[in-house]
Each structure stands twice: as structure tokens, then as C-alpha cells.
Amino acid sequence: MSDYKKRIAEQNLADQLEAMGAVLIEGPKYCGKTTMAFQQASSVLLMSDPDNKEQNLALARTNIRKLLEGETPRLIDEWQLAPQFWDAVRNEVDRRNADGQFILTGSAVPPRPTNEDEKIFHTGTGRISRLKLRTMSLYESGESTGDVSMSSLFEDAENVEGTSHITLDQLAFLVCRGGWPKATLKENPKAALMQAKQYYKTVVGLDISRADGVERNEELAKRLMRSYARNQGSQATLGTILADLKNNEDDTLTEYTIYSYINALKKIFVIEDSLAWNPNLRSKTAIRSSDTRYFTDPSIATAALGIGPKDLINDLNTFGLMFETLAVRDLRVYADAMDGTVYHYRDKNNLECDAVVHLENGSYGLIEIKIGGAQLVREGASTLIELANKLDTTKMKNPSFLMVLTGIGEYAYKRPDDGVLVVPIGCLKN
């Protein structure tokens, strides 16, 4: 595909295929799961192909092993149309006793089984691994120069150089466009912005109900997502969101209902909250354990709020919240490539760190996210220094780096007075 943009997760896919019999690629609808899988598949079965769909479904019920035949790794796209594939792939991996046999892709909302034959009986543990594909980072979409490698900062954070070309207006557009692969290929800005809007309409009108087969109210789904958007980057409780919604709802609305809607959105990868980071501290400061609210892509939040780039420029507070969601998305993409996890830190004194990238070997970096400007950079650096001084480094490693990640700013550099890195997101990569 001449217009295909390379995904960072490709290496993770190759590694998992080498280690496991099959790989299930998960992630939001339209994030490029099938397209990425095509790059490594040696044969393909398209279950939704209209010319062969009925034949394939019939064969899945009568002789599913026939559909598994083909050069490996064999891609089975839209596998959930015949849920029997899950157990069949697991059994075939056992029979062949070989790795790299299958790639499974499809909707995050498989239909509920209508009969006994469609039930999934095995977890796939030890045979089928899971790979999460996210929407595209700015480096993948081509907006970041990639001059600063986050993985290299864990090895050496002394010499940091990089240049970003993203202006404030461009950043507002990128927040609203999101990292949808199709959107990144559009030359017409209006067409690019349309992708997130259509995704949002599909979520509230169809997918939130298909997530677990429970019929849900579209208007309530819209109001819930607007409330969630307003609470991006916060630890808002279900009670807080409920109170927000009750301004437009009757008194019968409950926290259980809100939980049900949020859980459905998590199942289809619309929402991905950040877990709380729990480090060793010098003092007995209580650490807040609440998750931090985020959509998986900032464009979902702007679509839910019905706002565009000009609205963000005119409301820098909201712009800052939406940029934080974009930054967390990119950090997650880059952390995934290092088998790392992105956390959030906040203690009872309200000392807060926007992102902690923590690797499996115990190394970690502390990151404050600021849209830009000298004052905000100073505030971010001060927060990082305060948190770093609280950490008990006799029981854990020193942080590999302290970073203020900015939305705008031309250059990446290291502050001479405190060693804090200042890195524009437009020059960051994995």
C-alpha cells in the first residue's frame, strides 16, 4: 500500500508472532488493525468479504479447519463474525505445535453467541497473545520530527537536541483530527476532521450497545461522553459525573448506570484511564489511588463536545486538557514499544505528575505536560523536582529523566539550573 504509514507496533507484532502461536490485535475501530496486519500476513481470510461471506460462515460451522489453511502467518479478519474461530485457532496452534501461525483482527464488539456452537470455551492463554494498537502518534503520522527518542532517554538523558515545527494553530488541528490513519492521509482539513466526528456518531449510536449486547440510550451516551470530555485528566468520581449528568437527567439516573456506560466504552477502546503510580516515598504521604480519566484519542473528546480547532484557540484551558490527552496517547504508543506503562501520580497534598513512564526493569521517567510558555515550563519543572525529592531512592531507582513535555516550542533542551528536560511533542518518538 503506497499510502501506508509505518506503525511502531509492527515490531511488537513481529516479536509476538515469533513467540506465540497466534496474535489478537485489539484497539479502537478505524485505528488500522487490519492494515497493519496485512504488512506481515502471508495469507488472508476476509470474513466480511461480501462475495464469500455466506460461504465462509457456513464453512465455519461445518469445517472451520478448512478456513485455517493457508500460508502462515494467516490473517483472519473480522474473526468475531464466527466466534468459533477462537477455540479453533487455539486447537490448531496446539496441533501444529508451531509459533506465528495466525493473526486475528476485527471489531472490538463481537456479537453475543446465538447458539452453543458460537460460545468461546477457552481463554487462549499460552497460545494467543494480545497486542493493543492505538491511534497514531504524531511521529507515526509524520508531524513529529522524531529528533528525541524516549527510549534513548532511559539510557542517556544528558544530551538532548531536537527541533519541532508545530505551531499553536497546527496543534489545535492535530488535537481535533486525532490519530485516525485515514484522517492523516486527507489533504483537505475539513475531510480530516470529519473522521473523528463520524467515529463518535458510530460509538453513541451503535457500538456502545453492541459492546455487551445491552441496549443503551443514545442521548444519555452523548451526555456522558461530554461529561467525560470535560473531566479529561482528572480523577472525577462516578458521583461527580453523575451530578454533572443530573443537570440534564431525571433523578432515577444512578451510579450503576454510569458505570455500565463507562465500562462499555472501555470494552470498545474509547476510554482508557491512567492507573495511579505508587512509588516508595521518604515520608508517609498518602497517595491517591483513583484512576485518571482519558479518552484513547483527544479527537473523541473534541467530537463529544462539538468543538473544533478555533474553539480550542479561544479557550486555552480546554485546549490544555485536550493536549494532555494527546500527549498521554503518544506516550502510551512509545511506552508500548518498550513494554512500559504510563501512570499518573497524585498525593493527598495534591502534588501531581501528569505521566510516569515505568518500564518492566524498574526504570521510570517523570513527565509534566504543558501546552507551552516559559511560566508553564517553570511550573512543570518545579513540580517534577518536588516529586523527585520525595522519592525514596534507597528502595527504588532514581528517575531516568525529568521532562516537561510541551505542545509548542521550537527546540528540545536541558535546563542548566535543574537538569529538567524540555521537549516539544513535535520532536518526540519512541
C-alpha positions in Angstrom: 0.0 0.0 0.0 1.7 3.2 -1.2 -0.1 5.4 1.3 0.6 3.1 4.3 2.4 4.8 7.2 4.6 2.5 9.3 3.3 1.7 12.8 5.6 1.5 15.8 3.6 -1.6 16.9 4.8 -3.5 13.9 7.9 -4.7 15.8 5.7 -5.8 18.7 3.6 -7.8 16.3 6.7 -9.5 14.8 8.1 -10.3 18.3 4.8 -11.8 19.4 4.4 -13.9 16.3 7.9 -15.3 16.9 7.0 -16.2 20.5 3.3 -17.3 20.3 1.1 -19.4 18.1 -1.3 -16.6 17.4 -1.8 -12.8 18.0 -5.0 -11.0 18.5 -4.7 -7.3 17.6 -7.1 -5.1 19.7 -7.8 -1.4 19.6 -10.4 1.2 18.6 -12.4 0.8 15.5 -10.6 2.5 12.5 -7.2 2.6 14.2 -5.6 0.5 11.5 -5.5 -3.0 12.9 -6.2 -4.9 9.7 -4.0 -2.6 7.6 -1.0 -3.2 9.9 -1.7 -7.0 10.0 -1.6 -7.1 6.2 2.1 -6.0 6.3 3.1 -9.3 8.0 0.5 -11.8 6.9 1.4 -14.4 4.2 -2.3 -15.3 3.5 -5.6 -13.6 4.3 -9.1 -14.7 5.1 -11.6 -11.7 4.9 -14.7 -13.0 6.7 -16.7 -9.9 5.8 -16.0 -10.1 2.0 -19.5 -9.8 0.5 -18.6 -12.3 -2.3 -17.7 -15.1 0.1 -19.3 -14.1 3.5 -22.1 -16.6 3.5 -19.9 -19.4 2.2 -17.3 -18.6 4.9 -19.9 -18.5 7.7 -21.3 -21.9 6.6 -17.9 -23.4 6.5 -17.1 -22.0 9.9 -20.0 -24.0 11.3 -19.2 -27.3 9.4 -15.5 -27.5 8.7 -13.7 -24.5 10.2 -10.2 -26.1 9.9 -10.6 -25.6 6.1 -10.6 -21.8 6.7 -7.4 -22.0 8.7 -5.5 -23.5 5.7 -3.0 -21.1 4.1 0.5 -19.7 4.3 1.5 -18.5 7.8 1.0 -16.2 9.4 -2.6 -16.4 8.2 -4.7 -13.3 8.9 -8.3 -13.9 9.8 -10.0 -10.5 9.6 -13.4 -9.9 11.3 -12.9 -13.3 13.1 -15.7 -12.4 15.5 -18.3 -13.0 12.8 -17.7 -16.6 13.6 -16.7 -16.8 17.3 -15.8 -20.4 16.8 -12.5 -19.2 15.3 -11.2 -18.5 18.8 -11.2 -22.1 20.0 -10.4 -23.4 16.5 -7.2 -21.3 16.4 -6.2 -22.4 19.9 -6.6 -26.0 19.0 -4.9 -25.7 15.6 -1.9 -24.0 17.3 -1.7 -27.0 19.7 -2.0 -29.4 16.8 0.7 -27.8 14.7 2.9 -27.1 17.7 4.4 -24.0 16.0 4.5 -20.3 16.6 3.5 -17.4 14.2 0.5 -19.2 12.7 -2.4 -16.7 12.9 -3.2 -13.1 13.3 -6.7 -12.2 14.4 -8.2 -8.8 13.8 -11.7 -7.4 13.9 -14.3 -5.4 15.7 -13.9 -4.7 19.4 -17.6 -5.6 19.8 -18.1 -9.2 18.8 -21.8 -10.2 18.8 -23.2 -12.3 21.7 -23.4 -16.0 20.7 -26.8 -17.0 19.4 -26.2 -20.7 20.0 -24.0 -23.2 21.7 -21.7 -23.7 18.7 -20.6 -20.0 18.9 -19.6 -19.9 22.5 -15.9 -19.4 23.4 -14.7 -22.1 25.8 -11.0 -21.4 26.2 -9.1 -18.2 27.2 -6.3 -18.8 24.7 -3.7 -18.4 27.4 -0.3 -19.6 26.3 -1.4 -19.8 22.6 -2.9 -16.5 21.7 -1.3 -13.2 22.8 -2.9 -9.8 22.7 -1.4 -6.7 21.1 -3.0 -3.3 21.6 -2.9 -1.0 18.6 -3.7 2.7 19.4 -4.5 5.6 17.1 -1.4 7.1 15.5 1.1 9.1 17.5 2.4 12.3 15.9 5.6 10.5 15.0 3.7 7.8 13.1 1.5 10.4 11.3 4.6 12.4 10.3 4.0 15.6 12.4 6.9 14.8 14.8 10.5 15.1 13.6 11.5 12.2 15.9 14.7 14.0 16.9 14.3 12.9 20.6 13.9 9.2 21.3 12.2 8.5 24.6 13.8 5.0 24.8 17.2 6.7 24.5 16.4 8.9 27.5 16.3 5.9 29.7 20.0 5.2 28.7 21.3 8.8 28.5 19.4 11.9 29.2 22.4 14.2 29.2 22.5 15.3 25.6 19.1 16.2 24.3 18.6 18.0 21.0 15.6 18.4 18.7 13.5 20.7 16.6 9.7 20.9 16.4 7.8 22.7 13.7 4.3 22.5 15.2 2.6 25.9 15.8 -0.3 26.6 18.2 -2.8 26.6 15.3 -1.4 23.3 14.0 -1.5 21.7 17.4 -5.2 22.6 17.8 -5.9 21.0 14.4 -4.0 17.8 15.4 -5.9 17.5 18.6 -9.3 17.7 16.8 -8.1 15.5 13.9 -6.8 12.8 16.1 -4.5 9.9 15.1 -7.0 8.1 12.8 -4.9 6.7 9.9 -7.5 7.7 7.3 -7.6 11.2 8.7 -3.8 11.6 8.5 -4.0 10.9 4.7 -6.5 13.7 4.0 -5.2 16.9 2.4 -8.5 18.7 3.0 -8.6 19.8 6.7 -12.4 19.6 6.7 -12.3 16.0 5.5 -9.6 15.1 8.0 -11.7 16.5 10.9 -14.7 14.5 9.7 -13.2 11.1 10.7 -13.4 11.7 14.4 -16.9 13.1 14.2 -18.1 10.0 12.3 -16.4 7.7 14.8 -18.2 9.5 17.7 -21.6 9.1 16.0 -21.0 5.4 15.5 -20.0 4.9 19.1 -23.0 6.6 20.6 -25.5 5.3 18.1 -24.4 1.7 17.8 -21.2 0.5 19.3 -21.9 1.4 22.9 -24.9 -1.0 22.8 -23.0 -3.7 20.8 -20.2 -3.8 23.3 -22.1 -6.3 25.5 -25.5 -6.6 23.9 -27.2 -4.2 26.3 -29.4 -1.6 24.6 -28.3 1.9 25.7 -29.8 5.3 25.2 -28.0 7.3 22.6 -28.8 10.7 24.1 -27.5 9.6 27.5 -24.4 8.2 25.9 -23.8 11.6 24.3 -24.2 13.5 27.6 -22.0 11.0 29.4 -19.2 11.4 26.8 -19.5 15.2 27.0 -19.1 15.0 30.8 -16.1 12.6 30.4 -14.6 15.1 28.0 -15.0 17.9 30.5 -13.2 15.7 33.1 -10.2 14.7 31.0 -7.0 14.5 33.0 -8.9 14.5 36.4 -9.8 11.8 38.9 -13.5 12.6 38.7 -15.6 10.0 40.6 -18.7 8.4 39.3 -20.6 10.6 41.7 -19.0 13.7 40.1 -20.0 12.6 36.6 -23.5 11.6 37.9 -24.0 15.1 39.4 -22.9 16.6 36.1 -25.4 14.5 34.1 -28.3 15.1 36.5 -28.4 18.7 35.3 -30.0 17.2 32.2 -31.4 13.9 33.5 -34.2 12.8 35.9 -33.4 11.6 39.5 -33.7 8.0 38.5 -30.2 8.0 37.0 -27.8 6.0 39.2 -24.0 5.5 39.5 -24.6 1.9 38.4 -26.0 3.1 35.1 -23.0 5.4 34.6 -20.6 2.6 35.4 -22.3 0.4 32.9 -21.9 3.0 30.1 -18.3 3.7 31.0 -17.5 0.0 31.1 -19.0 -0.4 27.7 -16.8 2.4 26.3 -13.8 0.8 27.8 -14.6 -2.5 26.1 -14.6 -0.9 22.7 -11.4 1.1 23.5 -13.0 4.5 23.5 -11.9 5.1 27.1 -8.6 4.2 28.7 -8.0 5.7 32.2 -4.5 6.0 33.6 -3.7 4.0 36.7 -2.2 5.6 39.8 1.5 5.3 40.3 2.5 4.1 43.7 6.2 4.7 44.4 8.3 4.4 47.6 8.3 7.8 49.3 10.6 9.2 52.0 7.6 10.3 54.0 4.3 8.6 54.7 2.3 10.8 52.3 -0.9 9.1 51.3 -1.1 8.5 47.5 -4.4 8.9 45.8 -5.4 5.6 44.1 -8.1 6.9 41.8 -7.7 6.4 38.0 -7.3 9.5 35.8 -9.9 9.9 33.1 -8.8 9.8 29.5 -10.3 9.1 26.1 -7.9 7.0 23.9 -7.7 9.8 21.4 -8.2 13.6 22.0 -10.4 13.9 18.9 -13.1 11.8 20.6 -13.3 14.4 23.4 -13.5 17.3 21.0 -16.1 15.5 18.9 -18.1 14.8 22.1 -18.0 18.5 23.0 -18.8 19.6 19.4 -15.7 21.8 19.2 -13.1 22.4 16.6 -9.6 24.0 16.3 -10.8 27.6 16.5 -12.7 26.8 19.7 -9.6 25.5 21.3 -7.6 28.5 20.4 -10.3 30.7 22.0 -10.3 28.6 25.2 -6.8 27.7 26.3 -7.9 26.0 29.4 -9.9 23.4 27.4 -7.0 23.3 24.9 -4.6 22.4 27.7 -6.8 19.5 28.8 -7.2 18.2 25.3 -3.5 18.5 24.6 -2.8 16.4 27.7 -5.0 13.6 26.3 -3.0 13.8 23.0 0.3 13.7 24.9 -0.8 10.7 27.0 -1.8 8.9 23.8 1.6 9.5 22.3 3.4 8.5 25.5 1.4 5.2 25.6 2.3 4.4 22.0 6.0 5.0 22.7 5.9 3.2 26.1 4.2 0.1 24.5 7.3 -0.2 22.2 9.4 -0.5 25.4 7.0 -2.8 27.2 6.3 0.1 29.5 3.2 1.6 31.2 2.1 5.1 31.6 0.8 6.0 35.0 -0.4 9.2 36.8 0.7 10.4 40.2 -1.2 12.4 42.8 -0.9 12.5 46.6 -3.1 13.9 49.4 -1.3 17.2 49.2 -2.3 17.5 45.6 1.2 17.1 44.3 0.5 15.8 40.8 2.6 14.4 38.0 0.8 14.0 34.7 2.6 11.0 33.4 5.1 8.4 34.7 6.5 6.1 32.1 7.5 3.0 34.0 9.4 0.1 32.4 9.5 -3.6 33.4 13.1 -3.3 34.7 12.0 -0.7 37.3 13.4 2.3 35.3 11.0 5.3 35.1 10.7 8.8 33.8 8.6 11.7 35.3 6.8 13.9 32.9 4.7 17.0 33.2 2.6 18.0 30.3 2.2 21.7 29.4 0.9 23.4 26.3 3.9 25.7 26.4 5.3 29.1 27.5 8.1 29.9 29.9 5.9 30.2 33.0 4.2 26.9 32.5 7.5 25.2 31.8 8.9 26.6 35.1 5.8 25.4 37.0 6.2 21.9 35.4 9.9 21.7 36.3 9.2 22.8 39.9 6.6 20.0 40.3 9.0 17.4 38.9 11.8 18.5 41.3 9.4 18.4 44.2 8.2 14.9 43.4 11.8 13.6 42.7 12.9 14.9 46.1 10.1 12.9 47.8 11.1 9.5 46.3 13.0 7.1 48.5 15.8 6.1 46.2 17.2 3.6 48.7 14.2 1.4 47.8 13.8 2.3 44.1 15.8 3.6 41.3 16.5 7.3 40.7 14.3 8.6 37.8 16.0 8.2 34.5 14.8 11.7 33.5 12.5 14.6 34.4 10.7 16.1 31.4 8.3 18.9 30.7 6.6 17.8 27.5 5.2 20.8 25.7 2.8 21.3 22.8 4.6 24.2 21.2 8.2 25.4 21.3 10.9 25.1 18.7 13.7 23.3 20.5 14.3 20.5 22.9 16.9 21.3 25.6 18.1 20.6 29.1 17.6 23.3 31.7 21.0 24.2 33.0 19.9 25.0 36.6 18.0 21.8 37.5 18.6 19.3 34.6 14.9 19.1 33.7 14.4 18.3 30.0 12.0 20.5 27.9 10.8 18.5 24.9 8.2 19.7 22.4 5.9 16.8 21.4 6.7 17.6 17.8 10.2 16.2 18.1 9.5 13.1 20.3 9.4 9.4 19.2 9.6 6.0 20.8 
